[in-house]
Amino acid sequence: MRAIMVMFDSLNKRMLNPYGCDWTKTPNFSRLAEHTVQFDNCYVGSMPCMPARRELHTGRYNFLHRSWGPLEPFDDSMPEILRNHGIHSHLVTDHYHYFEDGGATYHTRYRSYENFRGQEGDAWKGVVGSEWPENRNGRMGGAEYWNEQDQVNRSYQDTEEKQPQSLTFSAGLSFMETNHDKDNWFLQIETFDPHEPFYSQQRFKDLYPHEYHGALFDWPPYQKVTEDDETIHHLRMEYAALLSMCDESMGKVLDMMERYKMWDDTMLIVCTDHGFMLGEHDHWAKCYFPFYNEVANTPLFIWDPRLREKGVRRSSLVQTIDFPATLLSFFGLPLPPDMQGKPLDGVMKDDTPVREAALFGIHGGQIGCTDGRYVYLRAPKPDNTPLYQYTLMPTRHGGRRSFFDPEELVTMEKHPPLSFTKGLPVMRTVSHCANGQHRYPTELFDLKNDPQQTHPISDPETEARMCCLMKRCMEENDAPAEQYERMML
């Protein structure tokens, strides 16, 4: 048995041809859909990057207990479980957060790994005192640092072959070439693209000709849209160009699957951690505003050689937490008791549901809940308290990636074991939420009548039912008691 997971970052489902987009150039994603089961109701769980990857390892929600952070000493890790059962797990990635404070315990769970440098503001090449062209790029606080390092990194990526995505897929294809006649392995090919900044070579940009007369702008800020229509259109074309590069890389994996007849015995999962806002709802990016479906509802394709279902679509509600359960089940391994995710065999075979509702959110922000038809985005109390983090690994995402602040650590107290911490007590600290999402109002959407989520509805009966589903999902996750108080549940 072999399995391959191809994971993209910030892949917007609505920009892909098999999900109905008629202007982007993604023929290999269409080809992929012909070979796989295509899921229409896959939702994120914990946002953004590393919280999603913790779910990919553990199969349980992260965001109710802590923010962005490493795997914890008590966590079950899917790649490590495979490794411990004689299945070689190999990671190839250019996702640089794996190698920083706040993410440094993930890659070592694999039997082997390769990483490629230079995405975004990765502190990669050192060029002192250089002057770079004035540009408008910048994501949030500390934009000057990000801009400078990004420009340094790009200066070493002047050809397609030098870009981290190309190097990552090349390494993944090399693993497939070397091991196509071997058994018992899992390969994770993971690229940071099409995450911002949307940097690609000219031949991909040429696929999307358009007029633009402004400064460099392929890296949107995490905020409301203030740019004019020409700039908004330009940024979408820059995203589309990088997306087409991703599509071409995807095609190379499909080619090798066919060359070595891997469709006969190799599972293929193609997924992303979350989507991305390209001006929809008058916002850019993610995290600082409600998780509308452009972010929360993600593309997913799976080929299971045991079931041989392909060219079909499934509507049952699935989530990131189901991916590790599906892989462990495929290899015939039992699921850890603390894993909440479910194997997706039944969904693939005949659309048998695995859950009634899905929970999603970011630590300290809103909590989202969907039953597949309705999406409920619930805001907390105005003061967003009480809010705590539970961890034994006090590092996280920061301006340069960081430890918890001293102001947080002085609030530290020993907390009794949680249901999933293997009997270990944990550190509890007061959490200072910085994402701002909690300031947005509660909204309820009916996706059947309003798939674009442009008109929130008032329906007390449905809202009460969604609150019950939300509470049930929180209870199943052993959510801390203060989360119910914070959310007025």
RAVEN-V946612 format. One record per residue. N is the residue number from 0. BURIAL is I if it has 9 or more other C-alpha atoms within 8 Angstrom, else O. D_FIRST is the distance of its C-alpha to the first C-alpha in whole Angstrom. Layout:
{{N	BURIAL	D_FIRST} {N	BURIAL	D_FIRST}}
This chain:
{{0	O	0} {1	I	4} {2	I	7} {3	I	11} {4	I	14} {5	I	17} {6	I	20} {7	I	23} {8	I	27} {9	I	29} {10	I	28} {11	I	31} {12	I	29} {13	O	33} {14	I	33} {15	I	30} {16	I	31} {17	O	28} {18	O	30} {19	O	33} {20	I	34} {21	O	37} {22	O	38} {23	I	35} {24	O	33} {25	I	29} {26	O	28} {27	I	25} {28	I	24} {29	I	26} {30	O	23} {31	I	20} {32	I	22} {33	I	22} {34	I	18} {35	I	18} {36	I	19} {37	I	22} {38	I	23} {39	I	27} {40	I	27} {41	I	25} {42	I	27} {43	I	27} {44	I	28} {45	I	30} {46	I	31} {47	I	31} {48	I	29} {49	I	28} {50	I	29} {51	I	26} {52	I	23} {53	I	24} {54	I	23} {55	I	20} {56	I	20} {57	I	21} {58	I	21} {59	I	25} {60	I	28} {61	I	30} {62	I	33} {63	I	35} {64	I	35} {65	I	35} {66	I	35} {67	I	33} {68	I	32} {69	I	29} {70	I	27} {71	O	29} {72	O	29} {73	O	28} {74	I	25} {75	I	22} {76	I	19} {77	I	16} {78	I	15} {79	I	17} {80	I	15} {81	I	12} {82	I	14} {83	O	16} {84	O	13} {85	O	12} {86	I	9} {87	I	11} {88	I	12} {89	I	15} {90	I	17} {91	I	20} {92	I	22} {93	I	26} {94	I	27} {95	I	30} {96	I	30} {97	I	27} {98	O	30} {99	I	33} {100	I	34} {101	I	33} {102	I	29} {103	I	29} {104	I	27} {105	I	23} {106	I	22} {107	O	23} {108	I	20} {109	I	17} {110	I	17} {111	I	18} {112	I	20} {113	O	22} {114	I	25} {115	I	28} {116	I	31} {117	I	34} {118	I	33} {119	I	36} {120	I	38} {121	I	36} {122	O	38} {123	O	37} {124	O	40} {125	O	43} {126	O	46} {127	O	50} {128	O	52} {129	O	51} {130	O	52} {131	O	50} {132	O	51} {133	O	52} {134	O	49} {135	O	49} {136	I	45} {137	I	44} {138	I	42} {139	O	44} {140	O	46} {141	O	46} {142	I	46} {143	O	48} {144	O	45} {145	I	42} {146	I	44} {147	I	45} {148	I	42} {149	I	40} {150	I	43} {151	I	43} {152	I	39} {153	I	39} {154	O	42} {155	O	39} {156	I	37} {157	O	39} {158	O	37} {159	I	33} {160	O	32} {161	I	33} {162	I	32} {163	I	29} {164	I	27} {165	I	27} {166	I	26} {167	I	23} {168	I	22} {169	O	23} {170	I	21} {171	I	18} {172	I	18} {173	O	19} {174	I	15} {175	I	14} {176	O	16} {177	O	16} {178	O	12} {179	O	11} {180	O	11} {181	O	9} {182	O	6} {183	I	5} {184	I	7} {185	I	9} {186	I	12} {187	I	15} {188	I	17} {189	I	21} {190	I	24} {191	I	27} {192	I	28} {193	I	30} {194	I	32} {195	I	35} {196	O	37} {197	I	36} {198	O	37} {199	I	36} {200	O	37} {201	O	40} {202	O	38} {203	I	36} {204	I	39} {205	O	41} {206	O	39} {207	I	41} {208	O	44} {209	O	47} {210	O	50} {211	O	50} {212	O	53} {213	O	52} {214	O	51} {215	O	47} {216	I	45} {217	I	41} {218	I	41} {219	I	42} {220	I	44} {221	I	42} {222	O	45} {223	O	47} {224	O	47} {225	O	51} {226	O	50} {227	O	52} {228	O	50} {229	O	50} {230	I	48} {231	I	46} {232	O	45} {233	I	45} {234	I	42} {235	I	40} {236	I	40} {237	I	39} {238	I	36} {239	I	35} {240	I	35} {241	I	33} {242	I	31} {243	I	31} {244	I	30} {245	I	27} {246	I	26} {247	I	27} {248	I	24} {249	I	22} {250	I	22} {251	I	21} {252	I	18} {253	I	18} {254	O	20} {255	I	17} {256	I	14} {257	I	17} {258	O	18} {259	O	14} {260	O	13} {261	I	10} {262	I	11} {263	O	10} {264	I	6} {265	I	6} {266	I	8} {267	I	12} {268	I	14} {269	I	18} {270	I	20} {271	I	23} {272	I	25} {273	I	28} {274	I	31} {275	I	34} {276	I	37} {277	I	39} {278	I	43} {279	O	42} {280	O	44} {281	O	46} {282	I	44} {283	I	41} {284	I	38} {285	I	37} {286	I	38} {287	I	41} {288	I	42} {289	I	40} {290	I	37} {291	O	37} {292	I	34} {293	I	34} {294	I	33} {295	I	31} {296	I	30} {297	I	27} {298	I	25} {299	I	21} {300	I	19} {301	I	15} {302	I	13} {303	I	11} {304	I	10} {305	O	10} {306	O	14} {307	O	15} {308	I	17} {309	I	19} {310	I	22} {311	I	23} {312	O	25} {313	I	24} {314	O	27} {315	I	26} {316	I	27} {317	I	24} {318	I	24} {319	I	22} {320	I	22} {321	I	19} {322	I	17} {323	I	15} {324	I	16} {325	I	13} {326	I	11} {327	I	11} {328	I	11} {329	O	8} {330	O	7} {331	O	10} {332	O	12} {333	O	16} {334	O	17} {335	O	20} {336	O	24} {337	O	25} {338	I	22} {339	I	24} {340	I	21} {341	I	20} {342	I	16} {343	I	17} {344	O	16} {345	I	19} {346	I	21} {347	I	18} {348	I	19} {349	O	23} {350	I	24} {351	I	24} {352	I	26} {353	I	24} {354	O	27} {355	O	31} {356	I	32} {357	I	30} {358	I	32} {359	I	32} {360	I	34} {361	I	35} {362	I	37} {363	I	41} {364	I	41} {365	I	40} {366	I	38} {367	I	36} {368	I	35} {369	I	34} {370	I	34} {371	I	33} {372	O	36} {373	I	38} {374	I	38} {375	I	40} {376	I	40} {377	I	43} {378	I	45} {379	I	46} {380	I	49} {381	O	51} {382	O	51} {383	I	48} {384	O	48} {385	O	47} {386	I	44} {387	I	42} {388	I	39} {389	I	37} {390	I	36} {391	O	35} {392	O	35} {393	O	38} {394	I	37} {395	I	36} {396	I	36} {397	O	40} {398	O	42} {399	O	41} {400	I	38} {401	I	40} {402	I	40} {403	I	42} {404	O	45} {405	O	48} {406	O	50} {407	I	46} {408	I	46} {409	O	49} {410	I	49} {411	I	46} {412	O	46} {413	O	44} {414	O	42} {415	O	41} {416	I	37} {417	I	35} {418	O	33} {419	I	30} {420	I	31} {421	O	30} {422	O	34} {423	I	35} {424	I	38} {425	I	38} {426	I	40} {427	I	42} {428	I	44} {429	I	45} {430	I	43} {431	O	45} {432	O	44} {433	O	44} {434	I	42} {435	I	45} {436	I	43} {437	I	45} {438	O	48} {439	O	47} {440	O	48} {441	O	46} {442	I	45} {443	I	43} {444	I	42} {445	I	41} {446	I	39} {447	O	40} {448	O	43} {449	I	43} {450	O	39} {451	O	40} {452	I	42} {453	O	45} {454	O	47} {455	I	46} {456	O	48} {457	O	50} {458	O	49} {459	O	50} {460	O	48} {461	O	45} {462	I	45} {463	O	45} {464	O	42} {465	I	40} {466	I	42} {467	O	41} {468	I	37} {469	I	37} {470	I	39} {471	O	36} {472	I	33} {473	I	35} {474	O	36} {475	O	32} {476	I	31} {477	O	34} {478	I	36} {479	O	39} {480	O	43} {481	I	44} {482	I	42} {483	I	43} {484	I	47} {485	I	46} {486	I	45} {487	O	47} {488	O	45}}
